[in-house]
Amino acid sequence: MVEITQYVLLYLVSAVAIGAVAWYAYSHRKELNEMCCMMMGMTFGGAAALAVSAIYALDTGDFVWSMILGTVAGYAVGVPMGRMGGPLGRMEAVFAAPGAAFMGGMLSIMAKLYDVKLYTIFLMLVVFSLMGEMAYVIHKTVKEYHSA
């Protein structure tokens, strides 16, 4: 029971980090250019896919379903975020989600052989750094929009 609670907490922490930056991007959607939205499609699609796939594989040890669920999550988050800037943003999400889902599942299966606690801390730091950098890109793009 304790392990399940830990994995649910990881899902929630990841969802809050991704959701907060997604909300920030959505609230400034009119000020974002196509290149920023391409990066959003790739980053949001990849981060969601990585988090879902990695956590699912840690919990269950099932690589195939972690890839499938991670890819679906990456599409569900990345496509709408990237689409705000046009079809290229959507394409970035469609491309990034499967790769991140495959890597997340594979890395978690391998990490189960070693130090799972250290790996989960590192995984969350990766998700937070992805979202932090994406928030910075959005901020800079909005700032450029207002200075032009």
Chimera marker file (.cmm) of the C-alpha trace (Angstrom):
<marker_set name="trace">
<marker id="1" x="0.000" y="0.000" z="0.000" r="1" g="1" b="0" radius="0.5"/>
<marker id="2" x="2.819" y="2.400" z="0.801" r="1" g="1" b="0" radius="0.5"/>
<marker id="3" x="4.437" y="1.881" z="-2.616" r="1" g="1" b="0" radius="0.5"/>
<marker id="4" x="1.196" y="2.582" z="-4.444" r="1" g="1" b="0" radius="0.5"/>
<marker id="5" x="0.823" y="5.825" z="-2.507" r="1" g="1" b="0" radius="0.5"/>
<marker id="6" x="4.356" y="6.839" z="-3.507" r="1" g="1" b="0" radius="0.5"/>
<marker id="7" x="3.615" y="6.294" z="-7.196" r="1" g="1" b="0" radius="0.5"/>
<marker id="8" x="0.311" y="8.172" z="-7.005" r="1" g="1" b="0" radius="0.5"/>
<marker id="9" x="2.192" y="11.032" z="-5.359" r="1" g="1" b="0" radius="0.5"/>
<marker id="10" x="4.741" y="10.997" z="-8.204" r="1" g="1" b="0" radius="0.5"/>
<marker id="11" x="1.906" y="11.190" z="-10.749" r="1" g="1" b="0" radius="0.5"/>
<marker id="12" x="0.348" y="14.102" z="-8.882" r="1" g="1" b="0" radius="0.5"/>
<marker id="13" x="3.594" y="16.033" z="-8.518" r="1" g="1" b="0" radius="0.5"/>
<marker id="14" x="4.345" y="15.558" z="-12.220" r="1" g="1" b="0" radius="0.5"/>
<marker id="15" x="0.827" y="16.573" z="-13.210" r="1" g="1" b="0" radius="0.5"/>
<marker id="16" x="0.968" y="19.723" z="-11.080" r="1" g="1" b="0" radius="0.5"/>
<marker id="17" x="4.333" y="20.773" z="-12.551" r="1" g="1" b="0" radius="0.5"/>
<marker id="18" x="3.212" y="20.144" z="-16.129" r="1" g="1" b="0" radius="0.5"/>
<marker id="19" x="-0.246" y="21.623" z="-15.509" r="1" g="1" b="0" radius="0.5"/>
<marker id="20" x="1.078" y="24.841" z="-13.975" r="1" g="1" b="0" radius="0.5"/>
<marker id="21" x="3.309" y="25.591" z="-16.949" r="1" g="1" b="0" radius="0.5"/>
<marker id="22" x="0.587" y="24.523" z="-19.397" r="1" g="1" b="0" radius="0.5"/>
<marker id="23" x="-1.796" y="26.975" z="-17.734" r="1" g="1" b="0" radius="0.5"/>
<marker id="24" x="0.840" y="29.716" z="-17.985" r="1" g="1" b="0" radius="0.5"/>
<marker id="25" x="1.305" y="28.978" z="-21.693" r="1" g="1" b="0" radius="0.5"/>
<marker id="26" x="-2.429" y="28.828" z="-22.353" r="1" g="1" b="0" radius="0.5"/>
<marker id="27" x="-3.008" y="32.134" z="-20.594" r="1" g="1" b="0" radius="0.5"/>
<marker id="28" x="-0.503" y="33.765" z="-23.010" r="1" g="1" b="0" radius="0.5"/>
<marker id="29" x="-1.475" y="31.794" z="-26.129" r="1" g="1" b="0" radius="0.5"/>
<marker id="30" x="-2.152" y="34.914" z="-28.237" r="1" g="1" b="0" radius="0.5"/>
<marker id="31" x="1.388" y="36.164" z="-27.643" r="1" g="1" b="0" radius="0.5"/>
<marker id="32" x="3.224" y="32.970" z="-28.603" r="1" g="1" b="0" radius="0.5"/>
<marker id="33" x="4.879" y="32.469" z="-31.967" r="1" g="1" b="0" radius="0.5"/>
<marker id="34" x="4.988" y="29.249" z="-33.960" r="1" g="1" b="0" radius="0.5"/>
<marker id="35" x="8.523" y="28.347" z="-32.871" r="1" g="1" b="0" radius="0.5"/>
<marker id="36" x="7.607" y="28.626" z="-29.191" r="1" g="1" b="0" radius="0.5"/>
<marker id="37" x="4.566" y="26.434" z="-29.780" r="1" g="1" b="0" radius="0.5"/>
<marker id="38" x="6.733" y="23.873" z="-31.562" r="1" g="1" b="0" radius="0.5"/>
<marker id="39" x="8.927" y="23.736" z="-28.487" r="1" g="1" b="0" radius="0.5"/>
<marker id="40" x="5.818" y="23.478" z="-26.321" r="1" g="1" b="0" radius="0.5"/>
<marker id="41" x="4.519" y="20.517" z="-28.329" r="1" g="1" b="0" radius="0.5"/>
<marker id="42" x="7.837" y="18.736" z="-28.003" r="1" g="1" b="0" radius="0.5"/>
<marker id="43" x="8.431" y="19.609" z="-24.348" r="1" g="1" b="0" radius="0.5"/>
<marker id="44" x="4.929" y="18.982" z="-23.031" r="1" g="1" b="0" radius="0.5"/>
<marker id="45" x="4.497" y="15.842" z="-25.123" r="1" g="1" b="0" radius="0.5"/>
<marker id="46" x="7.872" y="14.516" z="-24.066" r="1" g="1" b="0" radius="0.5"/>
<marker id="47" x="7.576" y="15.416" z="-20.385" r="1" g="1" b="0" radius="0.5"/>
<marker id="48" x="4.101" y="13.925" z="-19.991" r="1" g="1" b="0" radius="0.5"/>
<marker id="49" x="5.100" y="10.774" z="-21.862" r="1" g="1" b="0" radius="0.5"/>
<marker id="50" x="8.311" y="10.397" z="-19.864" r="1" g="1" b="0" radius="0.5"/>
<marker id="51" x="6.614" y="10.881" z="-16.501" r="1" g="1" b="0" radius="0.5"/>
<marker id="52" x="3.666" y="8.565" z="-17.132" r="1" g="1" b="0" radius="0.5"/>
<marker id="53" x="5.752" y="5.853" z="-18.753" r="1" g="1" b="0" radius="0.5"/>
<marker id="54" x="8.520" y="5.944" z="-16.165" r="1" g="1" b="0" radius="0.5"/>
<marker id="55" x="6.213" y="5.929" z="-13.161" r="1" g="1" b="0" radius="0.5"/>
<marker id="56" x="3.993" y="3.195" z="-14.593" r="1" g="1" b="0" radius="0.5"/>
<marker id="57" x="7.009" y="0.998" z="-15.344" r="1" g="1" b="0" radius="0.5"/>
<marker id="58" x="8.398" y="1.584" z="-11.850" r="1" g="1" b="0" radius="0.5"/>
<marker id="59" x="5.103" y="0.569" z="-10.319" r="1" g="1" b="0" radius="0.5"/>
<marker id="60" x="4.261" y="-2.447" z="-12.477" r="1" g="1" b="0" radius="0.5"/>
<marker id="61" x="7.450" y="-3.507" z="-14.244" r="1" g="1" b="0" radius="0.5"/>
<marker id="62" x="5.431" y="-3.642" z="-17.486" r="1" g="1" b="0" radius="0.5"/>
<marker id="63" x="7.442" y="-2.090" z="-20.309" r="1" g="1" b="0" radius="0.5"/>
<marker id="64" x="4.896" y="-2.495" z="-23.115" r="1" g="1" b="0" radius="0.5"/>
<marker id="65" x="1.979" y="-0.851" z="-21.305" r="1" g="1" b="0" radius="0.5"/>
<marker id="66" x="4.265" y="1.884" z="-20.002" r="1" g="1" b="0" radius="0.5"/>
<marker id="67" x="5.172" y="2.752" z="-23.610" r="1" g="1" b="0" radius="0.5"/>
<marker id="68" x="1.537" y="2.723" z="-24.706" r="1" g="1" b="0" radius="0.5"/>
<marker id="69" x="0.192" y="4.753" z="-21.778" r="1" g="1" b="0" radius="0.5"/>
<marker id="70" x="3.117" y="7.179" z="-21.909" r="1" g="1" b="0" radius="0.5"/>
<marker id="71" x="2.615" y="7.794" z="-25.615" r="1" g="1" b="0" radius="0.5"/>
<marker id="72" x="-1.110" y="8.396" z="-25.137" r="1" g="1" b="0" radius="0.5"/>
<marker id="73" x="-0.408" y="10.814" z="-22.269" r="1" g="1" b="0" radius="0.5"/>
<marker id="74" x="2.213" y="12.612" z="-24.357" r="1" g="1" b="0" radius="0.5"/>
<marker id="75" x="-0.244" y="13.023" z="-27.220" r="1" g="1" b="0" radius="0.5"/>
<marker id="76" x="-3.021" y="14.139" z="-24.879" r="1" g="1" b="0" radius="0.5"/>
<marker id="77" x="-0.884" y="16.910" z="-23.374" r="1" g="1" b="0" radius="0.5"/>
<marker id="78" x="1.545" y="17.784" z="-26.163" r="1" g="1" b="0" radius="0.5"/>
<marker id="79" x="-0.771" y="17.951" z="-29.162" r="1" g="1" b="0" radius="0.5"/>
<marker id="80" x="-3.148" y="20.609" z="-27.767" r="1" g="1" b="0" radius="0.5"/>
<marker id="81" x="-0.254" y="22.645" z="-26.395" r="1" g="1" b="0" radius="0.5"/>
<marker id="82" x="1.733" y="22.549" z="-29.631" r="1" g="1" b="0" radius="0.5"/>
<marker id="83" x="-1.354" y="23.066" z="-31.770" r="1" g="1" b="0" radius="0.5"/>
<marker id="84" x="-1.792" y="26.568" z="-30.359" r="1" g="1" b="0" radius="0.5"/>
<marker id="85" x="0.883" y="27.679" z="-32.839" r="1" g="1" b="0" radius="0.5"/>
<marker id="86" x="-0.108" y="25.600" z="-35.841" r="1" g="1" b="0" radius="0.5"/>
<marker id="87" x="0.458" y="22.149" z="-37.292" r="1" g="1" b="0" radius="0.5"/>
<marker id="88" x="4.223" y="22.133" z="-36.697" r="1" g="1" b="0" radius="0.5"/>
<marker id="89" x="3.729" y="22.244" z="-32.930" r="1" g="1" b="0" radius="0.5"/>
<marker id="90" x="1.369" y="19.313" z="-33.145" r="1" g="1" b="0" radius="0.5"/>
<marker id="91" x="3.902" y="17.415" z="-35.234" r="1" g="1" b="0" radius="0.5"/>
<marker id="92" x="6.592" y="17.976" z="-32.606" r="1" g="1" b="0" radius="0.5"/>
<marker id="93" x="4.355" y="16.410" z="-29.948" r="1" g="1" b="0" radius="0.5"/>
<marker id="94" x="3.501" y="13.458" z="-32.160" r="1" g="1" b="0" radius="0.5"/>
<marker id="95" x="7.206" y="12.874" z="-32.714" r="1" g="1" b="0" radius="0.5"/>
<marker id="96" x="8.424" y="13.433" z="-29.140" r="1" g="1" b="0" radius="0.5"/>
<marker id="97" x="5.819" y="11.485" z="-27.171" r="1" g="1" b="0" radius="0.5"/>
<marker id="98" x="6.662" y="7.940" z="-28.316" r="1" g="1" b="0" radius="0.5"/>
<marker id="99" x="10.413" y="8.455" z="-27.942" r="1" g="1" b="0" radius="0.5"/>
<marker id="100" x="10.062" y="9.833" z="-24.431" r="1" g="1" b="0" radius="0.5"/>
<marker id="101" x="7.595" y="7.098" z="-23.483" r="1" g="1" b="0" radius="0.5"/>
<marker id="102" x="9.934" y="4.365" z="-24.727" r="1" g="1" b="0" radius="0.5"/>
<marker id="103" x="12.876" y="5.897" z="-22.858" r="1" g="1" b="0" radius="0.5"/>
<marker id="104" x="10.899" y="6.440" z="-19.650" r="1" g="1" b="0" radius="0.5"/>
<marker id="105" x="9.771" y="2.841" z="-19.516" r="1" g="1" b="0" radius="0.5"/>
<marker id="106" x="13.180" y="1.462" z="-20.401" r="1" g="1" b="0" radius="0.5"/>
<marker id="107" x="15.001" y="3.607" z="-17.851" r="1" g="1" b="0" radius="0.5"/>
<marker id="108" x="12.572" y="2.650" z="-15.087" r="1" g="1" b="0" radius="0.5"/>
<marker id="109" x="12.920" y="-1.057" z="-15.813" r="1" g="1" b="0" radius="0.5"/>
<marker id="110" x="16.692" y="-0.672" z="-15.584" r="1" g="1" b="0" radius="0.5"/>
<marker id="111" x="16.518" y="1.536" z="-12.464" r="1" g="1" b="0" radius="0.5"/>
<marker id="112" x="14.515" y="-1.122" z="-10.607" r="1" g="1" b="0" radius="0.5"/>
<marker id="113" x="17.748" y="-3.115" z="-10.487" r="1" g="1" b="0" radius="0.5"/>
<marker id="114" x="19.559" y="-0.341" z="-8.655" r="1" g="1" b="0" radius="0.5"/>
<marker id="115" x="18.454" y="2.585" z="-6.490" r="1" g="1" b="0" radius="0.5"/>
<marker id="116" x="14.774" y="3.340" z="-7.134" r="1" g="1" b="0" radius="0.5"/>
<marker id="117" x="14.565" y="6.183" z="-4.607" r="1" g="1" b="0" radius="0.5"/>
<marker id="118" x="17.502" y="8.031" z="-6.145" r="1" g="1" b="0" radius="0.5"/>
<marker id="119" x="16.071" y="7.437" z="-9.618" r="1" g="1" b="0" radius="0.5"/>
<marker id="120" x="12.650" y="8.835" z="-8.685" r="1" g="1" b="0" radius="0.5"/>
<marker id="121" x="14.256" y="11.958" z="-7.243" r="1" g="1" b="0" radius="0.5"/>
<marker id="122" x="16.270" y="12.375" z="-10.430" r="1" g="1" b="0" radius="0.5"/>
<marker id="123" x="13.176" y="11.749" z="-12.575" r="1" g="1" b="0" radius="0.5"/>
<marker id="124" x="11.263" y="14.496" z="-10.789" r="1" g="1" b="0" radius="0.5"/>
<marker id="125" x="14.227" y="16.867" z="-11.143" r="1" g="1" b="0" radius="0.5"/>
<marker id="126" x="14.233" y="16.166" z="-14.890" r="1" g="1" b="0" radius="0.5"/>
<marker id="127" x="10.495" y="16.883" z="-15.178" r="1" g="1" b="0" radius="0.5"/>
<marker id="128" x="10.860" y="20.069" z="-13.105" r="1" g="1" b="0" radius="0.5"/>
<marker id="129" x="13.835" y="21.269" z="-15.148" r="1" g="1" b="0" radius="0.5"/>
<marker id="130" x="11.962" y="20.625" z="-18.408" r="1" g="1" b="0" radius="0.5"/>
<marker id="131" x="8.997" y="22.601" z="-17.146" r="1" g="1" b="0" radius="0.5"/>
<marker id="132" x="11.194" y="25.356" z="-15.728" r="1" g="1" b="0" radius="0.5"/>
<marker id="133" x="12.990" y="25.828" z="-19.021" r="1" g="1" b="0" radius="0.5"/>
<marker id="134" x="9.708" y="25.767" z="-20.934" r="1" g="1" b="0" radius="0.5"/>
<marker id="135" x="8.256" y="28.417" z="-18.629" r="1" g="1" b="0" radius="0.5"/>
<marker id="136" x="11.356" y="30.542" z="-19.282" r="1" g="1" b="0" radius="0.5"/>
<marker id="137" x="10.979" y="30.156" z="-23.066" r="1" g="1" b="0" radius="0.5"/>
<marker id="138" x="7.318" y="31.177" z="-22.820" r="1" g="1" b="0" radius="0.5"/>
<marker id="139" x="8.227" y="34.149" z="-20.633" r="1" g="1" b="0" radius="0.5"/>
<marker id="140" x="10.896" y="35.345" z="-23.071" r="1" g="1" b="0" radius="0.5"/>
<marker id="141" x="8.563" y="34.918" z="-26.045" r="1" g="1" b="0" radius="0.5"/>
<marker id="142" x="5.811" y="36.917" z="-24.344" r="1" g="1" b="0" radius="0.5"/>
<marker id="143" x="8.328" y="39.603" z="-23.390" r="1" g="1" b="0" radius="0.5"/>
<marker id="144" x="9.519" y="39.849" z="-27.028" r="1" g="1" b="0" radius="0.5"/>
<marker id="145" x="5.921" y="40.094" z="-28.219" r="1" g="1" b="0" radius="0.5"/>
<marker id="146" x="5.264" y="43.074" z="-25.954" r="1" g="1" b="0" radius="0.5"/>
<marker id="147" x="8.511" y="44.849" z="-26.842" r="1" g="1" b="0" radius="0.5"/>
<marker id="148" x="7.855" y="44.656" z="-30.596" r="1" g="1" b="0" radius="0.5"/>
<link id1="1" id2="2" r="1" g="1" b="0" radius="0.2"/>
<link id1="2" id2="3" r="1" g="1" b="0" radius="0.2"/>
<link id1="3" id2="4" r="1" g="1" b="0" radius="0.2"/>
<link id1="4" id2="5" r="1" g="1" b="0" radius="0.2"/>
<link id1="5" id2="6" r="1" g="1" b="0" radius="0.2"/>
<link id1="6" id2="7" r="1" g="1" b="0" radius="0.2"/>
<link id1="7" id2="8" r="1" g="1" b="0" radius="0.2"/>
<link id1="8" id2="9" r="1" g="1" b="0" radius="0.2"/>
<link id1="9" id2="10" r="1" g="1" b="0" radius="0.2"/>
<link id1="10" id2="11" r="1" g="1" b="0" radius="0.2"/>
<link id1="11" id2="12" r="1" g="1" b="0" radius="0.2"/>
<link id1="12" id2="13" r="1" g="1" b="0" radius="0.2"/>
<link id1="13" id2="14" r="1" g="1" b="0" radius="0.2"/>
<link id1="14" id2="15" r="1" g="1" b="0" radius="0.2"/>
<link id1="15" id2="16" r="1" g="1" b="0" radius="0.2"/>
<link id1="16" id2="17" r="1" g="1" b="0" radius="0.2"/>
<link id1="17" id2="18" r="1" g="1" b="0" radius="0.2"/>
<link id1="18" id2="19" r="1" g="1" b="0" radius="0.2"/>
<link id1="19" id2="20" r="1" g="1" b="0" radius="0.2"/>
<link id1="20" id2="21" r="1" g="1" b="0" radius="0.2"/>
<link id1="21" id2="22" r="1" g="1" b="0" radius="0.2"/>
<link id1="22" id2="23" r="1" g="1" b="0" radius="0.2"/>
<link id1="23" id2="24" r="1" g="1" b="0" radius="0.2"/>
<link id1="24" id2="25" r="1" g="1" b="0" radius="0.2"/>
<link id1="25" id2="26" r="1" g="1" b="0" radius="0.2"/>
<link id1="26" id2="27" r="1" g="1" b="0" radius="0.2"/>
<link id1="27" id2="28" r="1" g="1" b="0" radius="0.2"/>
<link id1="28" id2="29" r="1" g="1" b="0" radius="0.2"/>
<link id1="29" id2="30" r="1" g="1" b="0" radius="0.2"/>
<link id1="30" id2="31" r="1" g="1" b="0" radius="0.2"/>
<link id1="31" id2="32" r="1" g="1" b="0" radius="0.2"/>
<link id1="32" id2="33" r="1" g="1" b="0" radius="0.2"/>
<link id1="33" id2="34" r="1" g="1" b="0" radius="0.2"/>
<link id1="34" id2="35" r="1" g="1" b="0" radius="0.2"/>
<link id1="35" id2="36" r="1" g="1" b="0" radius="0.2"/>
<link id1="36" id2="37" r="1" g="1" b="0" radius="0.2"/>
<link id1="37" id2="38" r="1" g="1" b="0" radius="0.2"/>
<link id1="38" id2="39" r="1" g="1" b="0" radius="0.2"/>
<link id1="39" id2="40" r="1" g="1" b="0" radius="0.2"/>
<link id1="40" id2="41" r="1" g="1" b="0" radius="0.2"/>
<link id1="41" id2="42" r="1" g="1" b="0" radius="0.2"/>
<link id1="42" id2="43" r="1" g="1" b="0" radius="0.2"/>
<link id1="43" id2="44" r="1" g="1" b="0" radius="0.2"/>
<link id1="44" id2="45" r="1" g="1" b="0" radius="0.2"/>
<link id1="45" id2="46" r="1" g="1" b="0" radius="0.2"/>
<link id1="46" id2="47" r="1" g="1" b="0" radius="0.2"/>
<link id1="47" id2="48" r="1" g="1" b="0" radius="0.2"/>
<link id1="48" id2="49" r="1" g="1" b="0" radius="0.2"/>
<link id1="49" id2="50" r="1" g="1" b="0" radius="0.2"/>
<link id1="50" id2="51" r="1" g="1" b="0" radius="0.2"/>
<link id1="51" id2="52" r="1" g="1" b="0" radius="0.2"/>
<link id1="52" id2="53" r="1" g="1" b="0" radius="0.2"/>
<link id1="53" id2="54" r="1" g="1" b="0" radius="0.2"/>
<link id1="54" id2="55" r="1" g="1" b="0" radius="0.2"/>
<link id1="55" id2="56" r="1" g="1" b="0" radius="0.2"/>
<link id1="56" id2="57" r="1" g="1" b="0" radius="0.2"/>
<link id1="57" id2="58" r="1" g="1" b="0" radius="0.2"/>
<link id1="58" id2="59" r="1" g="1" b="0" radius="0.2"/>
<link id1="59" id2="60" r="1" g="1" b="0" radius="0.2"/>
<link id1="60" id2="61" r="1" g="1" b="0" radius="0.2"/>
<link id1="61" id2="62" r="1" g="1" b="0" radius="0.2"/>
<link id1="62" id2="63" r="1" g="1" b="0" radius="0.2"/>
<link id1="63" id2="64" r="1" g="1" b="0" radius="0.2"/>
<link id1="64" id2="65" r="1" g="1" b="0" radius="0.2"/>
<link id1="65" id2="66" r="1" g="1" b="0" radius="0.2"/>
<link id1="66" id2="67" r="1" g="1" b="0" radius="0.2"/>
<link id1="67" id2="68" r="1" g="1" b="0" radius="0.2"/>
<link id1="68" id2="69" r="1" g="1" b="0" radius="0.2"/>
<link id1="69" id2="70" r="1" g="1" b="0" radius="0.2"/>
<link id1="70" id2="71" r="1" g="1" b="0" radius="0.2"/>
<link id1="71" id2="72" r="1" g="1" b="0" radius="0.2"/>
<link id1="72" id2="73" r="1" g="1" b="0" radius="0.2"/>
<link id1="73" id2="74" r="1" g="1" b="0" radius="0.2"/>
<link id1="74" id2="75" r="1" g="1" b="0" radius="0.2"/>
<link id1="75" id2="76" r="1" g="1" b="0" radius="0.2"/>
<link id1="76" id2="77" r="1" g="1" b="0" radius="0.2"/>
<link id1="77" id2="78" r="1" g="1" b="0" radius="0.2"/>
<link id1="78" id2="79" r="1" g="1" b="0" radius="0.2"/>
<link id1="79" id2="80" r="1" g="1" b="0" radius="0.2"/>
<link id1="80" id2="81" r="1" g="1" b="0" radius="0.2"/>
<link id1="81" id2="82" r="1" g="1" b="0" radius="0.2"/>
<link id1="82" id2="83" r="1" g="1" b="0" radius="0.2"/>
<link id1="83" id2="84" r="1" g="1" b="0" radius="0.2"/>
<link id1="84" id2="85" r="1" g="1" b="0" radius="0.2"/>
<link id1="85" id2="86" r="1" g="1" b="0" radius="0.2"/>
<link id1="86" id2="87" r="1" g="1" b="0" radius="0.2"/>
<link id1="87" id2="88" r="1" g="1" b="0" radius="0.2"/>
<link id1="88" id2="89" r="1" g="1" b="0" radius="0.2"/>
<link id1="89" id2="90" r="1" g="1" b="0" radius="0.2"/>
<link id1="90" id2="91" r="1" g="1" b="0" radius="0.2"/>
<link id1="91" id2="92" r="1" g="1" b="0" radius="0.2"/>
<link id1="92" id2="93" r="1" g="1" b="0" radius="0.2"/>
<link id1="93" id2="94" r="1" g="1" b="0" radius="0.2"/>
<link id1="94" id2="95" r="1" g="1" b="0" radius="0.2"/>
<link id1="95" id2="96" r="1" g="1" b="0" radius="0.2"/>
<link id1="96" id2="97" r="1" g="1" b="0" radius="0.2"/>
<link id1="97" id2="98" r="1" g="1" b="0" radius="0.2"/>
<link id1="98" id2="99" r="1" g="1" b="0" radius="0.2"/>
<link id1="99" id2="100" r="1" g="1" b="0" radius="0.2"/>
<link id1="100" id2="101" r="1" g="1" b="0" radius="0.2"/>
<link id1="101" id2="102" r="1" g="1" b="0" radius="0.2"/>
<link id1="102" id2="103" r="1" g="1" b="0" radius="0.2"/>
<link id1="103" id2="104" r="1" g="1" b="0" radius="0.2"/>
<link id1="104" id2="105" r="1" g="1" b="0" radius="0.2"/>
<link id1="105" id2="106" r="1" g="1" b="0" radius="0.2"/>
<link id1="106" id2="107" r="1" g="1" b="0" radius="0.2"/>
<link id1="107" id2="108" r="1" g="1" b="0" radius="0.2"/>
<link id1="108" id2="109" r="1" g="1" b="0" radius="0.2"/>
<link id1="109" id2="110" r="1" g="1" b="0" radius="0.2"/>
<link id1="110" id2="111" r="1" g="1" b="0" radius="0.2"/>
<link id1="111" id2="112" r="1" g="1" b="0" radius="0.2"/>
<link id1="112" id2="113" r="1" g="1" b="0" radius="0.2"/>
<link id1="113" id2="114" r="1" g="1" b="0" radius="0.2"/>
<link id1="114" id2="115" r="1" g="1" b="0" radius="0.2"/>
<link id1="115" id2="116" r="1" g="1" b="0" radius="0.2"/>
<link id1="116" id2="117" r="1" g="1" b="0" radius="0.2"/>
<link id1="117" id2="118" r="1" g="1" b="0" radius="0.2"/>
<link id1="118" id2="119" r="1" g="1" b="0" radius="0.2"/>
<link id1="119" id2="120" r="1" g="1" b="0" radius="0.2"/>
<link id1="120" id2="121" r="1" g="1" b="0" radius="0.2"/>
<link id1="121" id2="122" r="1" g="1" b="0" radius="0.2"/>
<link id1="122" id2="123" r="1" g="1" b="0" radius="0.2"/>
<link id1="123" id2="124" r="1" g="1" b="0" radius="0.2"/>
<link id1="124" id2="125" r="1" g="1" b="0" radius="0.2"/>
<link id1="125" id2="126" r="1" g="1" b="0" radius="0.2"/>
<link id1="126" id2="127" r="1" g="1" b="0" radius="0.2"/>
<link id1="127" id2="128" r="1" g="1" b="0" radius="0.2"/>
<link id1="128" id2="129" r="1" g="1" b="0" radius="0.2"/>
<link id1="129" id2="130" r="1" g="1" b="0" radius="0.2"/>
<link id1="130" id2="131" r="1" g="1" b="0" radius="0.2"/>
<link id1="131" id2="132" r="1" g="1" b="0" radius="0.2"/>
<link id1="132" id2="133" r="1" g="1" b="0" radius="0.2"/>
<link id1="133" id2="134" r="1" g="1" b="0" radius="0.2"/>
<link id1="134" id2="135" r="1" g="1" b="0" radius="0.2"/>
<link id1="135" id2="136" r="1" g="1" b="0" radius="0.2"/>
<link id1="136" id2="137" r="1" g="1" b="0" radius="0.2"/>
<link id1="137" id2="138" r="1" g="1" b="0" radius="0.2"/>
<link id1="138" id2="139" r="1" g="1" b="0" radius="0.2"/>
<link id1="139" id2="140" r="1" g="1" b="0" radius="0.2"/>
<link id1="140" id2="141" r="1" g="1" b="0" radius="0.2"/>
<link id1="141" id2="142" r="1" g="1" b="0" radius="0.2"/>
<link id1="142" id2="143" r="1" g="1" b="0" radius="0.2"/>
<link id1="143" id2="144" r="1" g="1" b="0" radius="0.2"/>
<link id1="144" id2="145" r="1" g="1" b="0" radius="0.2"/>
<link id1="145" id2="146" r="1" g="1" b="0" radius="0.2"/>
<link id1="146" id2="147" r="1" g="1" b="0" radius="0.2"/>
<link id1="147" id2="148" r="1" g="1" b="0" radius="0.2"/>
</marker_set>
